[in-house]
Amino acid sequence: MQLPNDYQTQMTHLLGEEADSFFATYQEEPSRGLRVNSLKLTPTDGKDRLPFTLTPIPWTDTGFFYDHHKDRPGKHVFHAAGLYYIQDPSAMAPAEALDPKPGERVLDLCAAPGGKTTQIAAKMKGSGILIANEISRERRKALVENIERCGVRNAIVLGEDPRHLTTRFAGWFDRILIDAPCSGEGMFRKDPATMERWSLRSTQAAAELQFSILEATAPMLRTGGRLVYSTCTFNPRENESVIHQFISNHPEFEVVRAPGVNHFSPARPDWANLDPSLNHAVRLWPHRLRGEGHFICVLEKRAGEEGARQKPGKLPPVHKEAAHVFSNFAKETLVEDIFPGPYTLFGDHLYHIPDDLPSLKGLVVERPGLHLGQAKRKHFAPSHALALALKSEEVKRRINLSPKDEQLQRYLRGEALPYEGEKGWTLVTVDHFPLGWGKVSGGLLKNHYPKWLRSEVV
Ligand SMILES: C[S@@+](CC[C@H](N)C(=O)[O-])C[C@H]1O[C@@H](n2cnc3c(N)ncnc32)[C@H](O)[C@@H]1O
């Protein structure tokens, strides 16, 4: 791997005696990780059921190393069922530091493709409000797909520049994650394309952007709330220096000790002659642990200006007919009334939304809540997102297949299956984990597995 010359000089200068062992990691393969989705199964269940060789990742309860020479978890049907998320082991650390709880209001500001969003959602256990924001329209698609695949019920996906959110959500969030856009030095080994975009100037530009994102975000945190700033770069300009500049402007913010310190290395304020409290932030080094490069800083807001709390906002009213067709579908298909509303309609698409959400008017809204499906005149077509957000026992009709069943392969290819069951919408599950919808009539299960996902799985 040919590293940029300026980068080699920078790291040699910063690391001194340690530089050789650091550079040696570029001759090694990156470790691979997957995180069991605890919205669907416990990590212990995951270790027992997933047909891969898994070794626990020490800094998270749900993460495991896997052997990519032996196992291809991205291709397995359990991936399509959202049982896990493939994620760099180090990238699992920021959401651990954020430590979100059920019932809280959480913002994941730079969210795509959703590794940390789905990890935060699992920790929130479906309770509270998770706002996942991603400025790039292209990247939002993957974010939505991952949120849906993982069965997240309480996420709203926005597509805003952070500056447009500041006053709307003033003082509103209990926790905020800024997994900032960065020069990506920590990812050169895993994603060499990052190197092509790197230059000393790009690190300076990244630092300026990161500072402006922090400034726009700070007012959205309530007093007593927690903000985690993370990057996947080694550059002190984008890490310690940005935080130093930020806390100099905002004395109400304090750097607190990041959890998992024993596994990680302290930050290096000495590299830029900065505030020693920055020592509480951590660095993840590829020559010191099995993962790529990361920086994590936990900030708490002690006092200061409390933004005006926003009143719940009004979303467009839901046409009675749409609520009615969904209610009929729910009565016919679900065991209990688990989605009692409120709802909102985008076109003819119905969403289940949290009831105390501030107004989203004027913002780029990709998903206002859980996509329930499409209300077409007298009929309701349930969404794939709904299938994946359900538990097998929450539906009246289901067909369970095993991963090796030939019928399952046919279902995943989009074929109809012969089936003499009760008529109506039927959840297709693999080992009792929802995979998608089918509709039974006349001795056939008509296939409603999404076209864009067909034949991805082996
Ligand atoms: C490190 S990535 C996020 C990875 C994500 N948190 C995950 O775990 O999957 C940083 C994200 O910031 C977004 N971004 C780029 N410019 C931005 C800006 N000006 N404001 C906010 N986000 C930005 C990028 O599109 C990118 O998706």
The ligand as a Tripos MOL2 file, in Angstrom:
@<TRIPOS>MOLECULE
LIG
   27    29     1     0     0
SMALL
NO_CHARGES

@<TRIPOS>ATOM
      1 C1        -18.1960    9.0750    9.1980 C.3       1 LIG1
      2 S1        -19.5610    9.2150    8.1570 S.3       1 LIG1
      3 C2        -20.8680    8.6210    9.1500 C.3       1 LIG1
      4 C3        -20.8720    7.1380    9.3840 C.3       1 LIG1
      5 C4        -22.0840    6.6930   10.1760 C.3       1 LIG1
      6 N1        -22.1880    7.3950   11.4390 N.3       1 LIG1
      7 C5        -22.1110    5.2040   10.4480 C.2       1 LIG1
      8 O1        -21.7460    4.7780   11.5560 O.co2     1 LIG1
      9 O2        -22.5270    4.4270    9.5760 O.co2     1 LIG1
     10 C6        -19.8400   10.9320    8.1280 C.3       1 LIG1
     11 C7        -21.1090   11.3930    7.4480 C.3       1 LIG1
     12 O3        -21.1730   12.8190    7.4990 O.3       1 LIG1
     13 C8        -21.8470   13.2760    6.3460 C.3       1 LIG1
     14 N2        -21.5360   14.7150    6.0820 N.ar      1 LIG1
     15 C9        -20.7810   15.2130    5.0960 C.ar      1 LIG1
     16 N3        -20.7930   16.5670    5.1430 N.ar      1 LIG1
     17 C10       -21.5640   16.9210    6.1730 C.ar      1 LIG1
     18 C11       -21.9800   18.1720    6.7190 C.ar      1 LIG1
     19 N4        -21.5740   19.3350    6.2060 N.pl3     1 LIG1
     20 N5        -22.8020   18.1400    7.7650 N.ar      1 LIG1
     21 C12       -23.2200   16.9680    8.2760 C.ar      1 LIG1
     22 N6        -22.8600   15.7670    7.8130 N.ar      1 LIG1
     23 C13       -22.0370   15.7520    6.7680 C.ar      1 LIG1
     24 C14       -21.3420   12.3460    5.2540 C.3       1 LIG1
     25 O4        -22.2420   12.3210    4.1660 O.3       1 LIG1
     26 C15       -21.2080   11.0170    5.9730 C.3       1 LIG1
     27 O5        -22.3150   10.1940    5.7650 O.3       1 LIG1
@<TRIPOS>BOND
     1     1     2 1
     2     2     3 1
     3     2    10 1
     4     3     4 1
     5     4     5 1
     6     5     6 1
     7     5     7 1
     8     7     8 2
     9     7     9 1
    10    10    11 1
    11    11    12 1
    12    11    26 1
    13    12    13 1
    14    13    14 1
    15    13    24 1
    16    14    15 ar
    17    14    23 ar
    18    15    16 ar
    19    16    17 ar
    20    17    18 ar
    21    17    23 ar
    22    18    19 1
    23    18    20 ar
    24    20    21 ar
    25    21    22 ar
    26    22    23 ar
    27    24    25 1
    28    24    26 1
    29    26    27 1
@<TRIPOS>SUBSTRUCTURE
     1 LIG1         1 GROUP 0 **** ****
